[in-house]
Amino acid sequence: MEKIKQYYFLLLLLFIASSINSQSTEVIRPGLIRVMSTISPSKMLSSNNAYFYLHGNLEVYLSKKISVCGDGFYFLGSQTQNPSLAFMHNLFYGFSYHFTKGNNDFYLSLQQGVAISKVSENLTSNHISSVGLSPVISTIAGYNFYVSRFFHFFVQSRLTLGEHNYDVHQNISDIRLSAGLGFNINALKSK
Amino acid sequence: MKCNKLFFSFLSSLILTNFSFSQQTNSENANSSGYFSLGARSTFSSFGDEGSGIGTGGQFRIQAGEHVNTEWFADYIAINVNNKVRSEYMHIGWSVMYYPFANPGFKKLFQPYIVAGHCFDYNKMTDISNNSNSKNRWGSAVQAGIATHINLTPKFDISLTCQYMIHFTESLSADTDLNPVIITKKNESALQGHLLSTISFNYKIGHLWKK
């Protein structure tokens, strides 16, 4: 127990030290790599169904304003009864345009990708459903706050538009929310 | 560990290339010929016989001169026909982009252009409720339209494109009023088409050649 306390104290010290250091260093610059993973709830636009996902992201800043990003959503389950989808995983790729001031980073993103989805078998007449691949498009508004050279807090909302057309037609457009702590590292030294 | 080193060295070289590249684009005498761009696209298909749908894909560009660029693309579009039939299109092709107005250094925000090209396409129609009720065909198509780049930075642009694509091939059609749905392949060539509205983003990686 004592060792665990020491470990957390050491982590806290590291966190504070890196935060102090970040005030003298520019974090948001070309070469910044950002990764995060979190639990993301969603709400379907065409029905009352709500699901939740494991959301992972990798983003590379090509300049202070532009970054390329990829996101993955792994379906974890439904928050409502009688869900219309058995599962829906997503892969997205796209870009973000950043409005930065200090370590504050507000951004807008446009991403395209695919949904790998399957409807619930009780929706089909023969109680068999198949996995389908559907194109989707997504817009994102988000905010990152870089508290150190290694950590940042993030929050983002995402609107996804798409249709599942396998076995039964389903509108799979939804809105998702993600927030949490992310990790970042600068791959290039500042000039 | 070795993979990490390789990844970081690759990333560093990519970004360093972009730094040296940005100095070139900032130059007043920047030469547009030879630029290589990479990007991704979302397409909205409309005004076809089947209805509308969305698609996803990617492209690269190789700029041939101050006024001429080329785009090489691939995309996948899915159209929902009356909630009964899934019509999937896959396109792989190329287009020539002509810029009426020169834009040295890509400094102007808007850069309109005319676009025309050719592609190979694959169409598959499937009864949504019965996967075995399906037909497909391969074909060829031409597309032409108008577009504009929105140059957010000299290296990065969002492009809005509006093109009409005409397929020179046998066509598929679905009678969704019948139960089960009947999908037919017409052997005679037909001028069948759809309007493709595309939003894409593109990043100029570097010069393939110098003049």
Interface residues (C-beta under 8 A of the other chain):
Chain A: P30 G31 I33 V60 L62 S63 K65 I66 V68 Y93 G94 F95 Y97 L110 Q112 G113 V114 T124 S125 S130 S134 P135 V136 I137 L161 G162 E163 N165 Y166 D167 V168 H169 A187 L188
Chain B: F8 L11 S12 I15 L16 N18 F19 S22 A40 R41 S42 G53 I54 G55 T56 G57 Y76 I77 A78 N80 N83 K84 R86 I128 S129 N131 L152 T153 K155 F156 I158 I199 F201 Y203
